[in-house]
Amino acid sequence: MSEQKETSKRVTPPAFSKYLIGGASGMGATMCVQPLDLVKNRMQIAGAGSGKKEYRNSFHCIQTVVKREGPLALYQGISAALLRQATYTTGRLGMYTYLNEEYRTRFDRAPNVVASMVMGMIAGASGAFIGTPAEVALIRMTSDGRLPMEERRNYKNVGNALARITREEGVAALWRGCLPTVGRAMVVNMTQLASYSQFKSYFRTGPLQMEEGIKLHFFASMLSGLLTTITSMPLDIAKTRIQNMKMVDGKAEYKGTMDVLLRVARHEGIFSLWKGFTPYYFRLGPHTVLTFILMEQLNGVFNKYVLGTEKRGSGI
């Protein structure tokens, strides 16, 4: 009996491991998709207020950035992107994995769709709040190169960005756009994490009978990323524009999320709420795939070499 208790105790992952593995997975994925994130941000900000079409498409945006600013400009803001993953993704994936495993332990079954959505919303809101300062820095750093020289902020790195924002605009400016950021994160995580769990369960137990592994994780991630892109893009545009806005004569450019959405729809057309869909999906899709695959693999390694069990996967 004591041996059984000892074994059970030995194979129980410590809570902190979920957060560390989640953050490491997100940071690894970000190193691969950062150029697409920059393109997405540039396209969402382009035409703000005037409706002027600055880029014909994603490829034209990439071509313009490389021509005007050089190839390395595609990784502009990478320090802020990594800090964002270290805060936001660490929080959301760690929290979701923890809640998911608690549910399985308490009810002895996998979470249903509603439970997965609720856990995703809680995880998303938690991660978004602590990740907002890095998000503000990221939006500004990736957008800086499109401004005239005299209007650029010229942050040296994420530390310099956070310090200058605090000094020049006050601590509260670090959480500018927090509400749409949290709202977007709740929608993203409700859709992304819940749908990933459900797609994975369907592919494994449904007609396809897929085995646990990279193939299963890939297909579940890509479908999850597509659904997430469709549902979250309007809120992402609102978040991006609010966090990048400047004060004009002491007044904010936008009053809030609804003001952004209504003005974009009125001045730029309703479909502009999905402006940058291609880079958004081709950033979110691979990022989702890479994040989940890295997380599944890191959890497998942790379970095998640290906990001494052959249990595979993340528990999601």
C-alpha angles and dihedrals in degrees: 000000000000090000090053091051091048091051091048091050093047095054096047108107114230113247094242092060091068091057096044094048092045092052094045090050092052093047092050091050092047092058087063101044105034094109090058091050090053091050091048092052093046092051093047092052095042112104094015108167097355103053089226112156106234099173128034093209143327094287091051089051092052091046091050094049093048093045096048102033107018132251094287089062087077086072094048109140095020092138090056091045091054092047089050090054091045089056109024101035094038089055100042100043093039092050094044094048090048093049091044094053092044089054092050091048095048099042100026093228141081116274117264123231096272093048091047091051093049092048090048092053093049092047093046095050092048094049095043095054094054092040099050097094091055089045092054090050091047095051092049096045095049091046099045097086094063093059126089112267094254092054099047119113093211098203110189096211140331093282091053090046094052092045094049094045089052093046098042102035107017133254092284090065089069087068095044108142090017094141096054089040091054091042092051091046092052091051093043095048095039088055102032103043096035094046091045090054092047096044090047091050092047095049091047100045102022130079094298094057093200118188122234108274147090094303091056092045092048097054094042090049097049094050090044090051092051094053091045093052093052095048101040107040099090091053090045091055090050091049093048095050095045093049092047097043123115129216113255114200089340093307127111116244092230131032095210147304097308091047090055094047094047094046093047091049092046100044103028105025133263093273090058085078084075094043109147092025093147098052090038093056095038087051097042095039097055091035089054091046095046094043095051095041091049090046093049092047095045090049090050091051092046092049093048103041103027104030096029097230131120092223108136132205135026100278092249 
